[in-house]
Amino acid sequence: MLTSDEVKQDFPIFESLGDGYAYLDNAATTHKPRSVLEAINDFYSNQNSNVYRGIYRLSEDATDSYYRARRNISDFIGSRNPDTLIFTRNATESLNLVASSLGRGLKAGDEVLISIMEHHSNIVPWQLWLPEGVKLRYVDIDSDGYLDMESFQDNLNGRTKIVSLVHESNLLGTINDARELSRIAHDNGSIFILDGAQSVPHMPVDVERIGCDFLAFSGHKMLGPMGIGCLYGRMELLEGMPPFLGGGEMIREVYRDRSVWNDVPQKFEAGTPNVAGAIGLSAAVNYLRSYGMENVRAHEKNLIRKTLKMEEESKINELVSYGPRNPDNRGGIFSFNIGKISPIDLESEMLEQSSMKIGSAVHPHDVASSLDRERIAVRSGHHCAMPLTHRLGVVATSRASYYIYNSESDVENLFQAIENVAVKYHE
Amino acid sequence: MSDEEINMEILLDHYRSPRNYGKIDNPSVQLVEYNPVCGDAVQFSLKIDNGILTDVKFIGRGCSVSQGAASILTEKVKGKSTEEVMNIGAEEILKNIGLNLGPSREKCALLSLNALQKSVKKYRDGKNE
């Protein structure tokens, strides 16, 4: 089992932040345990050199450490072949890589199916193909915040070449049934891509069990350093795909008018890679493994269960939240509002209207600023999911997101602080 | 009450009952500005006669800082010349609000100044001044 107070002691930042600081913005980025910081420091102190090319011991050691990081992380997500794991900067770059490379095989009239609960990083890379005549379709959500399976089936057809969906919504916390979505996509003959930015850090994720063709995730959201991310891909697909970026490492031979690509994964890793980042992420994986991903998930499920219970029992005026009520299908993400502020519609905003007509609603930015004064860090805004925010009919939300170092008392402090804001603005 | 608390009350008052909220019929210029980070929006409509802002109205949606600051700004600039409006600096606005906002909320506070100055520029460009 996992005791958050003990976990906290492994994270130097909590010493600087002091007791009682509630960091609840883990869906944005997470803190780093000492073992990750030490692994990075150790690489730069003892092994620093460029990988692959050096015919000397130091470079060979660095290359070996880089490969061992790849093997360790690939093993963590259930891939049997380390070469199926490509290092990128983050999940955004992973999704751009796959969208850019697969996109070149799309023709006018081909369709890509995503959902309304996607992060911008699984929307915009596909929009870049719209000028080529590629069509982008969206699976809708139902009123409980789940993917609408009827809408999924309705939007699938013979032209759907790619289905790219989020595993866990960074706004609703909805955990989608990736295995079932993958099955349906494959039955339709589509490639299935999974955005695991919010799932890989928080629950067991196994690419073989899910059956996805690609999985994207970020290191910094799972206790690793910023600037390292991963793309898992099925080897048969990766081998047939054109490269993403061109340059060193990704080629075998270069002539004046052409080049011969290197093997996967180097084909997709142009330039000097983030070796220290990969090693740091590998250390983060080891740290998470020491607790077990089942236990990480159980801890957060407990926190979201407590959150939903406190919400139901609270008397905070106009408190509303979004996403599934069943903790079994819900990650540790709680997006909420005090009252509802609709997005502005300049056309319909009436001439005679003399006020913003927001009633007693409190804007999420004001919520976050007030919570900050009580030493609680939450995010406010559209959380890089503007289409979803607008689908919910609001201008923004405030969001608390948990990780292994958060405790039930963080949840209690959060509700006390929300109540304080509501009272202050309703005076 | 501290100065900070008083200034907060003033801002919240503007937020709850914004001054000059609405649109001007047949404005000299109208322009909408968004804060891409948070989606806050303000739309300014101006009436300009002989280089003087004879009327200013705004509509918007956003936090207390962005909307309260917009309301305060409309009061400040009505009757001023376009030249005077273009010379208003960020520091002046922040000092006027008088809150310790921090860098991310300062952007909220400055959204309306940005929108207003862009409106004036758009008006001038249109007139080829």
Interface residues (C-beta under 8 A of the other chain):
Chain A: I341 S342 P343 I344 L346 E349 L351 E352 Q353 S354 S355 M356 I358 H363 P364 H365 D366 S369 S380 G381 H382 M386 T389 V395 A396 Y425
Chain B: L12 S17 P18 Y21 G22 K23 D25 V32 V37 C38 G39 D40 A41 Q43 I59 G60 R61 G62 C63 S64 V65 S66 Q67 R105 C108
